[in-house]
Amino acid sequence: MVVLTMSSCMREVPIVSLESGNETTNMTLSEQREWVGEQFDIAIEASAVEDGWFKTRRTLPWTDAPGDRDGILNMLYPRECSVGGRLVVSLQNRTADDPFAAAEKVRAFWESEGWTVSDIRSYESDPYFRADREDGAVLAFRASTGRMSLEIETSCSVHGTVTNWQYRDEEGNEFTQELERRGGEAEK
């Protein structure tokens, strides 16, 4: 009797799911960098705080001045994720008059764009929230008195320029091209 009762409570659960928990893309390193730049521009515009954004470590401003924007984007290299690589970068701002109002604007904008927005930390005095997309891309915004930050993670890419960026570029590996050229001549 106990066995019959217990078996009716148990449900079959597959050990291996057919659903993929690690979405990947095939974006090139250049496409990821371009996407990061676009997302920064869009979020900064939504915040209504156009000036004062910068990348830390070597303090680099995010402006349209020659070298600023490209300097930041070109220094981004992938971090490992699942079977691929993704870019992870943040900008900060310490000049905004009202970081909390900026955070509300960014959150509302991301929600209107269809991102899934959730709180990382739920303190109203220091909002910190993230926006997720089905392909694994993540945006985050944090605000506190006198400071805010904008974080971006691209989706995980399995493209060769991302997974093996130390050895390849988007035009291809010159050594491989030369080897193929010579191999083609040797067969003639």
C-alpha positions as CSV (number, residue, x, y, z in Angstrom):
1,M,0.0,0.0,0.0
2,V,2.8,2.4,0.9
3,V,4.6,1.7,-2.4
4,L,1.4,2.5,-4.4
5,T,0.9,5.7,-2.4
6,M,4.5,6.8,-2.8
7,S,4.6,6.0,-6.5
8,S,1.5,8.2,-7.2
9,C,3.4,11.1,-5.6
10,M,6.5,10.7,-7.6
11,R,6.9,12.3,-11.0
12,E,9.3,11.3,-13.7
13,V,11.9,14.0,-14.1
14,P,14.5,13.6,-16.8
15,I,18.1,13.6,-15.7
16,V,19.3,15.3,-18.9
17,S,17.2,18.2,-20.2
18,L,16.8,18.8,-23.9
19,E,16.6,22.5,-23.2
20,S,19.8,24.5,-23.5
21,G,20.6,26.6,-20.5
22,N,23.5,28.3,-22.2
23,E,22.4,30.3,-25.2
24,T,25.1,31.1,-27.6
25,T,25.5,33.4,-30.7
26,N,28.0,33.5,-33.5
27,M,28.8,37.2,-33.2
28,T,32.3,38.2,-34.1
29,L,34.5,40.1,-31.7
30,S,34.0,43.2,-33.8
31,E,30.2,42.7,-33.8
32,Q,30.3,42.3,-30.0
33,R,32.3,45.5,-29.5
34,E,29.9,47.4,-31.8
35,W,26.9,46.0,-29.9
36,V,28.5,47.1,-26.6
37,G,29.0,50.6,-28.0
38,E,25.4,50.8,-29.2
39,Q,24.0,49.6,-25.9
40,F,26.1,52.2,-24.0
41,D,24.9,55.0,-26.2
42,I,21.2,53.9,-25.9
43,A,21.3,53.5,-22.1
44,I,23.2,56.8,-21.7
45,E,20.6,58.6,-23.8
46,A,17.8,57.0,-21.8
47,S,19.4,58.1,-18.6
48,A,19.4,61.8,-19.8
49,V,22.9,62.1,-18.4
50,E,24.9,62.6,-21.6
51,D,28.3,63.7,-20.0
52,G,30.7,62.4,-17.4
53,W,30.7,58.7,-18.3
54,F,34.1,56.9,-18.1
55,K,35.8,53.5,-17.9
56,T,37.9,52.9,-14.8
57,R,41.3,51.3,-14.4
58,R,42.9,53.7,-16.9
59,T,40.3,56.4,-16.6
60,L,39.1,56.7,-20.2
61,P,36.1,59.0,-21.0
62,W,33.2,57.8,-23.1
63,T,32.8,60.6,-25.6
64,D,32.7,61.0,-29.4
65,A,36.2,62.5,-29.3
66,P,38.7,60.7,-31.5
67,G,40.2,57.8,-29.6
68,D,38.0,57.9,-26.5
69,R,35.2,55.6,-27.6
70,D,37.3,53.4,-29.9
71,G,40.0,53.2,-27.2
72,I,37.5,51.7,-24.8
73,L,35.9,49.3,-27.3
74,N,39.2,48.1,-28.8
75,M,40.6,47.2,-25.4
76,L,37.7,44.8,-24.7
77,Y,38.7,41.1,-24.9
78,P,36.4,38.2,-24.2
79,R,36.0,36.3,-20.9
80,E,35.1,32.7,-20.9
81,C,31.5,31.6,-20.8
82,S,30.2,28.1,-21.3
83,V,31.9,27.0,-24.6
84,G,32.5,30.6,-25.9
85,G,33.4,34.1,-24.9
86,R,31.7,37.3,-24.0
87,L,32.6,40.9,-23.4
88,V,32.0,42.3,-19.9
89,V,32.5,46.1,-19.4
90,S,31.2,48.9,-17.3
91,L,31.1,52.7,-17.3
92,Q,30.8,55.0,-14.3
93,N,29.5,58.5,-13.8
94,R,30.1,60.7,-10.8
95,T,28.8,64.0,-12.2
96,A,25.0,63.3,-12.5
97,D,22.7,65.7,-10.5
98,D,20.2,62.9,-9.8
99,P,21.5,59.3,-10.3
100,F,18.2,57.9,-8.9
101,A,16.1,59.7,-11.5
102,A,18.5,58.5,-14.2
103,A,18.1,54.9,-12.9
104,E,14.3,55.1,-13.1
105,K,14.5,56.3,-16.7
106,V,16.9,53.6,-17.7
107,R,14.8,50.9,-16.0
108,A,11.6,52.1,-17.7
109,F,13.4,52.2,-21.1
110,W,14.7,48.7,-20.8
111,E,11.3,47.4,-19.8
112,S,9.7,49.2,-22.8
113,E,12.3,47.5,-25.1
114,G,11.2,44.1,-23.9
115,W,14.2,43.2,-21.7
116,T,13.4,41.2,-18.5
117,V,14.3,43.6,-15.7
118,S,14.8,42.4,-12.2
119,D,16.4,43.8,-9.0
120,I,19.9,42.6,-8.1
121,R,19.6,44.5,-4.8
122,S,16.2,45.8,-3.8
123,Y,17.2,48.8,-1.7
124,E,15.2,51.8,-2.9
125,S,18.0,54.1,-1.6
126,D,20.6,52.3,-3.9
127,P,18.9,50.8,-6.9
128,Y,20.8,48.1,-8.7
129,F,18.9,46.2,-11.3
130,R,19.6,44.1,-14.4
131,A,18.0,43.5,-17.8
132,D,18.2,40.1,-19.4
133,R,17.6,39.0,-22.9
134,E,16.8,35.4,-24.1
135,D,20.2,35.2,-25.9
136,G,22.0,35.6,-22.6
137,A,22.9,39.3,-23.0
138,V,22.8,41.3,-19.7
139,L,22.6,45.0,-18.9
140,A,22.8,46.4,-15.4
141,F,22.5,49.8,-13.8
142,R,23.5,50.8,-10.3
143,A,22.8,54.2,-8.6
144,S,23.8,55.7,-5.3
145,T,24.3,59.2,-4.0
146,G,26.8,60.9,-6.3
147,R,27.5,57.9,-8.4
148,M,26.1,55.4,-11.0
149,S,27.4,52.7,-13.2
150,L,26.2,51.0,-16.3
151,E,27.4,47.4,-17.0
152,I,27.1,45.3,-20.2
153,E,27.7,41.6,-20.9
154,T,27.3,40.4,-24.4
155,S,25.7,37.0,-25.2
156,C,28.1,34.1,-25.2
157,S,29.6,33.8,-28.7
158,V,31.2,30.7,-30.2
159,H,32.7,32.6,-33.1
160,G,36.4,31.9,-33.6
161,T,37.4,35.5,-33.2
162,V,35.9,35.4,-29.7
163,T,36.8,31.9,-28.5
164,N,40.3,32.1,-29.9
165,W,41.0,35.8,-30.1
166,Q,44.6,35.6,-29.1
167,Y,45.4,33.9,-32.4
168,R,42.9,35.1,-34.9
169,D,41.5,38.3,-36.3
170,E,38.5,38.8,-38.5
171,E,40.5,38.9,-41.7
172,G,41.9,35.5,-40.9
173,N,45.3,34.3,-39.9
174,E,48.0,35.4,-42.3
175,F,50.1,32.3,-41.6
176,T,47.1,30.0,-42.5
177,Q,46.4,32.0,-45.6
178,E,50.0,31.7,-46.7
179,L,50.1,28.0,-46.0
180,E,46.9,27.5,-48.0
181,R,48.4,29.5,-50.9
182,R,51.6,27.5,-50.9
183,G,49.7,24.2,-50.6
184,G,47.6,25.1,-53.6
185,E,50.7,25.9,-55.6
186,A,52.4,22.6,-54.6
187,E,49.5,20.6,-56.0
188,K,49.8,22.1,-59.5
